[in-house]
Amino acid sequence: MLTGATGYLGSHVLTRLETARVPCVATSLSGRAGLTANLTDARALGALLDRVNPTVVIHCAAMVPRAGAGYGDDAAAAASVAMLRGLIEHGCPRIVFASSMTVYGVPGEAPVREEDAGPPFSAYARGKWQAEQLLLERGVAGDVALRLPGLFGPTRRAGLLYNAARAFLTRRDFKVDPAAGGWAAMAVDDAGEYLLRAVTRPAALAAEAVNVGYAGAFSVGSAVAAIAALCQVKWQPPRGPVHSFAMNLERLAARYGLLDIGFAERLRQLVDAVRLEVRGKTDGNRNAV
């Protein structure tokens, strides 16, 4: 059973499951991608689980912030924790949980290991952290919390990387916050692949958190600078200290293997997709004139 199937990550996971022909019941709050599921309603959740009787739950549903201020929403974070608590209390046999790199708060030395997490500062991160603890404390083999970086892709038009590419390709300036802290990103298709692997690989592995990402160190400034270079634009990163972030991926490699593609290639693909989009709109405007 897949929760949050109409969300940005969940919709890509659903596509991966369908392509791999993994039998799946999709659920979402709206029901647009399958069954309607209000995961904060214990009675409704229990009825849903009794109806579906899943062997594994891929839990992507969450109260996701739409803007920076949303990361401080304690009520939304509590609701997200309640969702996972409900799945656990109703005895789901195995849970693959889409967690977040935000559980590291302000990391110390990099690359960070799974044991280095906490204490997170934002309400959103605390919610992910608390949900992880609930999952790991029950200790069911096959349970896993995948700590995903920020997700990007051509369809995520609110994302930093997409908007950087669009700004540079249309010859507009683009600014980033010089105080931006630990940050990393991953193409949503690659995140979906790791969730698929977590479902289809042996379930006897011990319950644990797993860092998910690309090899290397990341920062907002270096990522935007790479996009500027791909767009053949000169861009000056903001002055000030560079906050880089890297995750130790040894556990990921051992459990699921590392993908053959890296961040640089995914950035190139993103820029190519945005370039086609910009050209298409430009051509359309010319034809209208």
C-alpha positions as CSV (number, residue, x, y, z in Angstrom):
1,M,0.0,0.0,0.0
2,L,1.3,3.4,-1.0
3,T,0.3,6.5,1.0
4,G,0.4,10.0,-0.4
5,A,0.1,8.7,-3.9
6,T,-0.9,12.0,-5.4
7,G,2.1,13.9,-3.9
8,Y,5.2,14.8,-5.7
9,L,7.2,11.9,-4.4
10,G,4.3,9.5,-4.1
11,S,3.2,9.9,-7.7
12,H,6.7,9.0,-8.9
13,V,6.9,6.1,-6.6
14,L,3.6,4.8,-8.0
15,T,4.9,5.1,-11.5
16,R,8.0,3.0,-10.5
17,L,5.8,0.4,-8.8
18,E,3.6,0.1,-11.9
19,T,6.5,-0.1,-14.2
20,A,8.1,-2.9,-12.1
21,R,4.7,-4.6,-11.9
22,V,4.7,-4.6,-8.2
23,P,1.0,-5.1,-7.0
24,C,0.1,-1.9,-5.2
25,V,-3.0,-0.2,-3.7
26,A,-2.5,3.6,-4.0
27,T,-4.1,5.8,-1.4
28,S,-4.3,9.6,-0.9
29,L,-6.4,12.1,1.1
30,S,-8.3,13.1,-2.1
31,G,-8.6,9.5,-3.5
32,R,-7.6,10.8,-6.9
33,A,-4.9,8.0,-7.2
34,G,-6.9,5.1,-5.7
35,L,-8.5,4.8,-2.3
36,T,-9.3,7.7,-0.1
37,A,-7.2,7.7,3.1
38,N,-7.4,10.1,6.0
39,L,-4.4,8.8,7.9
40,T,-5.0,11.1,10.9
41,D,-8.4,9.4,11.5
42,A,-7.7,6.3,13.5
43,R,-11.0,4.6,12.8
44,A,-10.9,5.3,9.1
45,L,-7.2,4.1,8.9
46,G,-8.0,0.9,10.7
47,A,-10.9,0.2,8.2
48,L,-8.6,0.9,5.3
49,L,-5.8,-1.4,6.5
50,D,-8.4,-4.2,7.2
51,R,-9.7,-3.8,3.7
52,V,-6.3,-3.7,2.0
53,N,-4.3,-6.0,4.3
54,P,-1.0,-4.9,2.9
55,T,2.3,-6.8,3.3
56,V,4.2,-3.6,3.2
57,V,3.3,0.1,3.5
58,I,5.3,2.7,1.6
59,H,4.6,5.8,3.7
60,C,5.0,9.0,1.6
61,A,2.1,10.9,3.0
62,A,3.0,14.0,5.1
63,M,2.0,17.5,5.8
64,V,4.6,19.1,3.4
65,P,5.4,22.8,3.8
66,R,4.5,24.9,0.8
67,A,6.8,27.7,1.8
68,G,9.6,28.4,4.2
69,A,7.3,29.4,7.0
70,G,5.6,26.1,6.9
71,Y,8.6,24.3,8.3
72,G,7.7,25.9,11.7
73,D,4.2,24.6,11.8
74,D,4.0,22.4,14.9
75,A,0.4,21.3,14.3
76,A,1.3,20.0,10.8
77,A,4.4,18.2,12.2
78,A,2.2,16.6,14.9
79,A,-0.3,15.4,12.3
80,S,2.5,13.8,10.3
81,V,3.7,11.9,13.4
82,A,0.2,10.8,14.1
83,M,0.0,9.2,10.6
84,L,2.9,6.9,11.2
85,R,1.8,6.2,14.8
86,G,-1.5,5.1,13.4
87,L,0.1,2.7,11.0
88,I,2.2,1.2,13.7
89,E,-0.7,0.9,16.2
90,H,-2.7,-1.0,13.6
91,G,0.1,-3.5,13.2
92,C,1.3,-2.9,9.7
93,P,3.7,-5.8,9.1
94,R,6.4,-3.6,7.4
95,I,6.9,0.1,6.7
96,V,9.1,1.9,4.3
97,F,9.1,5.5,5.5
98,A,10.1,8.5,3.4
99,S,12.0,10.6,6.0
100,S,14.2,13.6,5.4
101,M,17.8,14.8,5.7
102,T,16.4,17.7,7.8
103,V,16.7,15.4,10.8
104,Y,20.4,16.4,11.0
105,G,19.6,20.0,12.0
106,V,22.9,21.9,11.8
107,P,25.3,19.0,11.1
108,G,28.8,18.9,12.5
109,E,31.5,17.2,10.6
110,A,30.6,15.7,7.2
111,P,29.9,13.3,5.8
112,V,27.2,12.7,8.4
113,R,26.4,9.1,9.5
114,E,23.0,7.9,10.4
115,E,23.9,8.0,14.1
116,D,24.7,11.7,13.8
117,A,21.1,12.8,13.4
118,G,19.4,15.2,15.8
119,P,18.4,17.3,17.4
120,P,16.5,19.0,14.5
121,F,15.4,22.6,14.9
122,S,12.3,23.1,12.6
123,A,8.9,21.7,13.5
124,Y,8.9,19.8,10.2
125,A,12.3,18.1,10.9
126,R,11.2,17.3,14.5
127,G,8.1,15.6,13.1
128,K,10.3,13.4,10.8
129,W,12.7,12.7,13.6
130,Q,9.9,11.7,16.0
131,A,8.3,9.5,13.4
132,E,11.6,7.8,12.8
133,Q,12.0,7.0,16.5
134,L,8.5,5.5,16.6
135,L,9.4,3.3,13.6
136,L,12.8,2.2,14.9
137,E,11.6,1.6,18.4
138,R,9.2,-1.1,17.3
139,G,12.1,-2.9,15.7
140,V,10.3,-4.9,13.0
141,A,12.6,-6.4,10.4
142,G,12.3,-4.7,7.1
143,D,11.2,-1.4,8.5
144,V,13.4,1.4,7.2
145,A,13.4,5.2,7.3
146,L,15.0,6.6,4.1
147,R,16.5,10.1,4.8
148,L,15.9,11.8,1.5
149,P,17.4,15.1,0.4
150,G,15.3,17.9,-1.1
151,L,13.6,16.6,-4.3
152,F,13.8,18.2,-7.7
153,G,12.6,17.6,-11.3
154,P,11.3,19.3,-14.4
155,T,7.7,19.4,-13.0
156,R,8.6,20.9,-9.7
157,R,8.2,24.6,-10.7
158,A,8.4,25.8,-7.1
159,G,11.8,24.3,-6.5
160,L,15.0,26.3,-6.1
161,L,16.9,24.4,-8.9
162,Y,14.1,24.7,-11.4
163,N,13.7,28.4,-10.8
164,A,17.5,29.0,-11.0
165,A,17.6,27.3,-14.4
166,R,14.6,29.2,-15.6
167,A,16.0,32.5,-14.4
168,F,19.4,31.9,-16.1
169,L,17.8,30.7,-19.4
170,T,15.6,33.8,-19.6
171,R,18.6,36.0,-18.6
172,R,17.2,37.1,-15.3
173,D,19.1,37.5,-12.1
174,F,18.8,34.8,-9.4
175,K,19.6,35.3,-5.7
176,V,20.1,32.8,-3.0
177,D,20.1,33.2,0.8
178,P,23.8,33.5,1.8
179,A,22.8,32.1,5.2
180,A,21.4,28.8,3.8
181,G,22.5,25.9,6.0
182,G,23.0,22.2,5.3
183,W,21.4,21.3,2.0
184,A,21.4,18.6,-0.6
185,A,19.1,17.5,-3.4
186,M,18.1,14.5,-5.4
187,A,16.1,13.9,-8.6
188,V,12.7,12.7,-7.6
189,D,13.0,9.7,-10.1
190,D,16.1,8.5,-8.2
191,A,14.3,8.9,-4.8
192,G,11.5,6.8,-6.3
193,E,14.0,4.1,-7.4
194,Y,15.4,3.8,-3.9
195,L,11.9,3.4,-2.4
196,L,11.2,0.7,-4.9
197,R,14.4,-1.1,-4.0
198,A,13.5,-0.8,-0.3
199,V,10.3,-2.7,-1.1
200,T,11.6,-5.3,-3.4
201,R,14.9,-6.2,-1.7
202,P,15.0,-8.8,1.2
203,A,12.8,-7.9,4.1
204,A,14.9,-9.6,6.8
205,L,17.2,-6.6,7.2
206,A,17.2,-5.0,10.6
207,A,15.1,-1.9,11.1
208,E,17.2,1.2,10.7
209,A,17.5,4.7,9.1
210,V,19.4,5.0,5.8
211,N,20.9,8.0,4.2
212,V,19.9,8.5,0.6
213,G,21.7,10.8,-1.8
214,Y,24.5,11.2,-4.3
215,A,28.2,11.0,-3.4
216,G,29.9,14.2,-2.6
217,A,29.4,17.5,-0.8
218,F,26.5,19.9,-1.6
219,S,25.6,23.5,-1.0
220,V,23.0,25.9,-2.4
221,G,25.7,28.1,-3.9
222,S,27.6,25.4,-5.7
223,A,24.4,23.8,-7.1
224,V,23.2,27.2,-8.5
225,A,26.7,27.9,-9.8
226,A,26.7,24.6,-11.7
227,I,23.3,25.4,-13.2
228,A,24.6,28.9,-14.3
229,A,27.5,27.2,-16.0
230,L,25.1,24.8,-17.8
231,C,23.1,27.8,-19.0
232,Q,26.3,29.6,-20.0
233,V,25.7,32.5,-17.6
234,K,28.1,34.2,-15.3
235,W,26.9,34.1,-11.8
236,Q,28.6,35.2,-8.6
237,P,27.7,33.2,-5.5
238,P,26.9,35.4,-2.4
239,R,29.7,36.3,-0.2
240,G,30.1,34.6,3.2
241,P,30.9,31.2,4.5
242,V,29.9,28.2,2.4
243,H,27.7,25.7,4.3
244,S,28.4,22.3,2.7
245,F,26.6,19.1,3.5
246,A,27.4,15.5,2.7
247,M,25.9,12.2,3.8
248,N,27.8,8.9,4.5
249,L,26.3,6.5,2.0
250,E,27.9,3.2,3.1
251,R,24.7,1.8,4.6
252,L,22.8,2.8,1.4
253,A,25.4,1.0,-0.8
254,A,25.3,-2.1,1.3
255,R,21.5,-2.4,1.5
256,Y,20.3,-1.2,-2.0
257,G,23.4,-0.4,-4.1
258,L,24.2,3.1,-5.5
259,L,22.7,4.4,-8.7
260,D,25.0,4.8,-11.7
261,I,23.9,8.4,-12.3
262,G,25.0,11.4,-10.3
263,F,24.0,14.9,-9.3
264,A,25.8,16.6,-12.2
265,E,24.1,14.6,-14.8
266,R,20.7,15.1,-13.2
267,L,21.3,18.9,-13.2
268,R,22.1,18.7,-16.9
269,Q,18.9,16.9,-17.6
270,L,16.9,19.4,-15.6
271,V,18.5,22.4,-17.5
272,D,17.7,20.6,-20.8
273,A,14.1,20.1,-19.8
274,V,13.7,23.7,-18.7
275,R,15.4,25.0,-21.8
276,L,12.9,23.1,-24.0
277,E,10.0,24.5,-21.9
278,V,11.3,28.1,-22.3
279,R,11.9,27.7,-26.0
280,G,8.4,26.2,-26.4
281,K,6.8,29.2,-24.7
282,T,8.9,31.6,-26.7
283,D,7.9,30.0,-30.0
284,G,4.3,30.1,-29.0
285,N,4.5,33.8,-28.2
286,R,6.1,34.5,-31.6
287,N,3.4,32.5,-33.4
288,A,0.7,34.5,-31.6
289,V,2.3,37.7,-32.7
